[in-house]
């Protein structure tokens, strides 16, 4: 059973904010993998243009990404 099958058939469309957060996290990950300066403050500023919720979501996803990286590195 896939995750989608388990979702009791409720279709969810991505919002503009969802796509924004995904794009910003993508930029963060690309910078991280290239070894560039992360410039997270720039990404947070872009998120802030879309409200406090976007900033909180971006922080949450980046924190999760960093936690997953740390777990992988420790293994």
N, C-alpha and C positions, 0 to 999 in steps of 0.2 A: 504494500500500500504506500503510495507516495504521499508527501505532505499535502499536495493539492487535493487528493482523494479524501484525506482526513478532514479537510476544511469544510465539511458538510455542505459542499456545493455552493458556498457563498463566493461569488466572483467579486474581486476587489480591483478597482482600477487605481493606478498610481496617480497621486496628486502631483501638482506642480512642485510642491514642497518636497515630496518623496524623491522626485527626479533631481531636484536641486541638491539635496543631501547626498544622494548617490554620486552625483558629479563631483561634489566637493570632497567626499571621501576618496573617490578615485584619484583626484589630484594629490591628495595627501599620501596615498599609498604609492603613487608613481614617484613622488619626490623622495619618499622613504627608501624605496627600492633602488633608486639611482644614487642615493647618498647625498642628495642635495639638501640645502637648508629647508626645513619643514614649513616655515612661515605660516604656522597655524593661525596666527593673529589675522593674516590676510583672509584666510578661509572663513574664520569666525566673523570678520567684518562683512563679508558677502552674505553669510547666513543671517546676520543681524538686520540686513536690509529687508528680510522676510519675516522678522519678528523674533521674539524671545523663544518661542517654541522651536523654531528652526535652529537656533543656537544650541538649545538644550539637546536636541536630537543629534546634531553634529558632534557635540561633545561626547554624548553617550556612545555613538558608533565608533568614534576615534578611540575612546577608552577601551571599548570591547576589542577593537583591532589590535591595540597595543598589548592588551592582556593576552590575547591569543598568540601574538608574536613571542611574548615572554614565555608562555607555556611551551610553545614549540622549541624555543631556544634551550629551555631547561631539559627537554626530553632527549 
